Amino acid sequence: MRWETIAAPPGLMPPRPMTVRAQSIPARHYFPEHAHAWHQVVYAISGVLTVAVEGQSLVISPEQAVWLPIGLRHRVGSLLGAEFRSLWIADEAGRSLPPSPTVVGVSSLLRALIVEAAEIEGQEDRDGYAGRVTVLILDQLRRAPPLAGALPWPRGGTLGTLCEALYADPTDERGLEGWGPELAMSGRTLARRFEAELGMSLRSWRRRLPLFKATELLGGGLGVTQAAMELGYGSTSAFIYAFRTEVGYSPQAYMRGHTTGRRSRAQAAVNER
């Protein structure tokens, strides 16, 4: 299945000091490579995003965001679809933030602030509330820990086909020799190309894949047992142990945090009626 491009909205204005764009990205759609005259934070409140920048490509979950300084050419898309939030930040407002592209952790507070900023975007800021939300977001971005845990992703081609297939079905047990003929290369050649482009072996990448995808499944409302089965774990307890080891807390705690966030947003919507 082919990927389709998304056109940038017309009439883009520089942020003063921050603009938040909210958009749904359909599955297998992307914004072609481009650059901005301002900083950008790439984030999805649900689903996952693929971000290509400076010769590398990676996938981020709703627990991660990518900080992109001014002028960097980049491409953003989604394999399975995502609710995209893009924060454009003026040069002066973002000067104390990293000078190079950085994957950062997104706390529950930062997530809530991004959601709120998107809700009030474009409204008249008579009492300065929007300005205070912006200040808090910038403070949270400065405090956000840099992460090395984003999932490396091919920029396309044969390795893209392989990773898309494994992301769709993490239980596929075929190794290098099993995939090589299907991709018209030997297992040894596939191993070399994979490590050269993604910086890790296919075996290491596959170990990280299920736990990365777990955040998408659990965040979408799938139960712990169902997620464990979907990801090919032999037991729920094995999945819980692996998740806690990698993420730092249990799948149940992760789900409670997302459920609380959804309830808070739903209640806010009711209160506004």
C-alpha positions in Angstrom: 0.0 0.0 0.0 1.4 3.4 -1.0 2.0 6.4 1.2 0.1 9.6 0.3 1.3 13.1 0.8 -0.5 15.8 2.9 -0.5 19.4 1.7 0.5 22.0 4.3 -2.3 24.4 5.1 -2.2 27.8 3.3 -1.5 31.1 4.9 0.9 30.0 7.5 1.9 32.8 9.9 5.0 32.9 12.2 4.3 32.0 15.8 4.0 34.9 18.3 5.4 33.3 20.4 3.7 29.9 19.9 1.1 28.4 17.6 -0.5 25.0 18.0 -1.8 23.0 15.1 -4.2 20.1 15.6 -4.7 17.6 12.8 -5.6 14.0 12.2 -3.1 12.2 10.0 -4.6 9.2 8.2 -2.7 5.9 8.0 0.2 6.0 5.5 0.1 9.7 5.0 2.9 12.2 5.5 4.0 15.8 5.1 6.8 15.9 2.4 10.3 17.1 3.5 10.3 20.8 4.5 11.7 23.3 6.9 10.4 26.2 9.0 11.7 29.6 10.0 10.7 28.7 13.6 11.2 25.8 16.1 8.8 22.9 16.1 7.7 20.3 18.6 6.3 17.2 16.9 3.8 15.2 19.1 0.9 12.8 18.8 -1.7 12.6 21.6 -2.7 9.2 20.2 -1.2 6.9 17.6 2.4 7.0 16.5 4.3 9.3 14.2 7.3 8.7 12.0 9.8 11.6 11.9 12.7 11.8 9.5 15.4 14.4 10.2 19.2 14.7 9.6 19.6 11.4 7.9 17.8 9.4 10.6 14.2 8.3 10.8 12.3 7.2 14.0 8.9 6.4 15.4 7.6 8.2 18.5 4.7 7.2 20.8 2.5 9.6 22.8 5.1 9.4 25.6 7.7 11.1 23.3 8.0 14.2 21.3 10.7 15.5 18.9 12.2 18.9 19.3 13.2 20.4 15.9 15.3 23.6 15.9 14.8 26.3 13.2 15.7 25.5 9.6 16.0 21.7 9.9 14.5 19.8 6.9 12.2 17.1 8.2 9.4 14.8 7.2 6.5 13.7 9.4 3.9 11.0 8.8 2.1 8.1 10.4 2.0 4.4 9.5 -1.4 3.6 11.2 -2.8 7.1 11.7 -2.4 9.6 14.6 -3.9 12.6 16.3 -1.1 15.1 15.5 -0.2 18.2 17.5 2.5 20.5 16.2 3.8 23.3 18.3 5.5 26.1 16.4 7.7 28.2 18.7 9.3 31.6 17.8 13.1 31.9 17.7 13.5 34.0 20.8 11.1 31.8 22.9 13.0 28.6 22.0 16.6 29.8 22.4 17.2 28.0 25.7 16.0 24.7 24.2 18.4 22.2 22.5 20.3 23.4 19.4 19.9 20.0 17.7 16.9 17.6 17.1 16.1 15.8 20.3 13.6 13.2 21.4 12.2 14.2 24.8 9.8 12.5 27.3 6.3 13.9 27.6 5.0 14.1 31.1 1.3 14.0 31.9 1.4 17.7 32.7 3.0 18.6 29.4 0.5 16.4 27.5 -2.4 18.2 29.3 -0.9 21.6 28.5 -0.5 20.7 24.8 -4.1 19.5 24.7 -5.3 22.7 26.4 -3.2 24.9 24.1 -4.8 23.3 21.0 -8.3 23.8 22.5 -7.8 27.6 23.0 -5.7 28.2 19.9 -7.1 31.2 18.0 -9.2 32.5 20.8 -8.8 36.1 22.1 -6.5 36.1 25.1 -8.2 38.8 27.1 -7.0 37.8 30.5 -3.6 36.4 29.6 -4.5 32.7 30.1 -3.2 31.5 26.8 0.1 33.3 27.5 0.4 31.6 30.9 -0.2 28.2 29.2 2.5 29.0 26.7 5.0 29.9 29.5 4.2 26.6 31.2 4.7 24.6 28.0 8.1 26.2 27.4 9.1 25.5 31.1 8.0 21.9 30.7 10.0 21.5 27.5 13.1 22.8 29.2 12.6 20.3 32.0 11.7 17.4 29.7 14.4 14.6 29.8 16.1 13.8 26.5 15.4 10.2 25.5 17.3 7.6 23.5 14.3 5.2 23.4 12.5 6.2 20.2 12.3 3.3 17.7 14.6 3.8 14.8 12.8 3.5 11.4 14.0 3.1 7.8 13.6 6.0 5.5 11.7 3.7 3.0 12.5 1.1 0.4 13.1 -2.6 1.3 13.8 -2.1 5.0 10.7 0.1 5.2 8.6 -2.8 3.8 10.2 -5.2 6.4 9.6 -2.9 9.4 6.0 -2.1 8.4 5.2 -5.8 8.1 6.8 -6.5 11.6 5.0 -3.5 13.1 1.7 -4.8 11.8 2.4 -8.3 13.1 5.1 -8.4 15.9 4.4 -12.1 16.4 5.9 -12.9 13.0 8.9 -15.1 14.0 10.8 -15.1 10.7 14.4 -14.2 11.0 17.0 -12.9 8.6 17.1 -16.1 6.5 13.3 -16.2 6.4 12.9 -12.6 5.3 15.9 -12.4 2.9 14.4 -14.3 0.0 11.1 -12.3 0.3 13.1 -9.1 0.1 15.3 -10.4 -2.8 18.6 -10.5 -0.8 20.6 -12.9 1.3 20.1 -13.0 5.1 23.7 -11.7 5.5 23.1 -8.8 3.2 19.9 -7.9 5.0 21.7 -8.0 8.3 24.4 -5.6 7.1 21.9 -3.2 5.5 19.7 -3.1 8.6 22.5 -2.4 11.0 24.0 0.2 8.7 20.8 2.2 8.3 19.2 1.8 11.8 22.3 1.5 13.9 21.2 -1.8 15.5 20.6 -5.4 14.6 17.3 -6.7 13.5 17.2 -8.9 16.6 17.7 -5.8 18.9 15.1 -3.8 17.0 12.5 -6.6 17.3 13.1 -6.8 21.0 12.2 -3.1 21.3 9.2 -3.3 19.0 6.6 -5.1 21.1 7.1 -2.8 24.1 7.0 0.3 21.9 3.8 -0.9 20.3 2.4 -1.8 23.7 2.0 1.9 24.6 -0.1 2.4 21.4 -2.3 -0.6 22.2 -2.8 0.3 25.9 -3.3 3.9 25.1 -6.0 3.0 22.7 -7.9 1.1 25.4 -6.8 -2.5 24.8 -6.6 -4.5 28.1 -3.3 -5.8 29.5 -4.1 -9.5 28.7 -5.3 -8.7 25.1 -2.2 -6.5 24.5 0.1 -9.3 25.7 -1.6 -11.8 23.3 -1.5 -9.3 20.4 2.2 -8.8 21.0 3.0 -12.5 21.2 4.0 -12.8 24.9 3.6 -16.3 26.3 1.8 -14.9 29.4 0.4 -11.7 30.8 3.0 -11.8 33.7 5.9 -11.9 31.2 4.4 -8.9 29.4 4.0 -7.0 32.6 7.6 -7.7 33.7 9.0 -6.7 30.3 6.9 -3.5 30.2 7.9 -2.5 33.8 11.5 -3.1 33.1 11.5 -1.1 29.9 9.1 1.7 30.8 9.6 2.0 34.5 6.1 1.3 35.7 3.4 -1.3 35.1 0.9 -1.5 32.2 -1.9 -0.9 34.7 -0.3 2.3 35.9 0.1 3.4 32.3 -3.6 2.7 31.5 -4.7 4.6 34.7 -2.9 7.7 33.6 -4.4 7.6 30.1 -7.9 6.9 31.5 -7.7 9.8 33.9 -6.6 12.1 31.1 -9.5 11.0 28.9 -12.0 11.5 31.7 -10.7 14.9 32.5 -11.0 16.0 28.9 -14.5 14.5 28.6 -15.6 16.3 31.8 -14.2 19.6 30.6 -16.2 19.2 27.4 -19.4 18.6 29.4 -18.7 21.6 31.6 -18.4 23.9 28.6 -21.9 23.0 27.3 
